Amino acid sequence: MIAEEVYDLVLDDVFVRLDQLVPDSILYLKLEGLNPAGSVKLKTAVALVRDAEEQAEKSRRSFLPTRLIESTSGNLGVALAMVCAAKGYALTCVTDPNANRQSVQLMRALGAEVVVIDAPDANGGFLQSRINYIRRRLRREPHTHWLNQYANR
């Protein structure tokens, strides 16, 4: 197989058979880690970006120079950074101090802007603080598009 783009390598059919681990069973382990982004989140990233492109096409507006923005704690941000780098899209990943340091470094290495939100929300977590940041940024930057994994079908 030779793929034209890194986001074309979403591998849905790579398994290893491990029957010996559980006697009298048939056991398969799906190897999502072989996807270029290192996780199943590559599928989500491809779908989120494709949906944004389709929305732009339907509204007959140019997709570039739109900046994409998403809340992420790690793997989705890496996958989005990979897809956006390949497509030439600007990306902002909004994360928090709990994000894996290597994931944050990889997002940045792939060209994403990474914003780390360190103010906890009313529940003591960071998710609502990340979403609030995105909403403020959308008001300030009208050419920014929120991929919104939480509400995207």
C-alpha positions, 0 to 999 in steps of 0.5 A: 500500500502506498498512500498519498497523504498521512490521513489516508492511512487510517488502518481499520483492519490490522489485528493480531491473534492472541488465542493463547492468552485466554484458553478455549477462546478466540482473541484478536487485538486491534492495533490502532497504535499503528495508525500514523497518529498513534491512536484511534483518534486519527479517525476522529480527526479526519472526520472532524476536518472533513466535516468542516470542509464540507460545511465550508463547501455548502456555505460556498465560503473559502475554507482557508485562511480559517483557523481550526480550534479544538479542545483536546487532552492529547491524542486527538490534538496530535491527530488533528495536528497531523491532518492539518499539517498535511492539508496546510490548515492552521490549528489551535489545540486548547489543552490543560496541565493534565495533557501528556507533555510528549503529546503537547510537544508533538502538536507543536512540532507538527505546527499547531498552536497549543494553548494550555488553560491552567485555570480550573472550572467550577467543577475543579476540572479544566474542560469547561475552562477550555470550552470557555476559552474557545468561545471567547476566541471565536468571538474575537476571531471570526475566521476561526472554526471550532471542530467541536468533538463534543457536538459533532456527529 
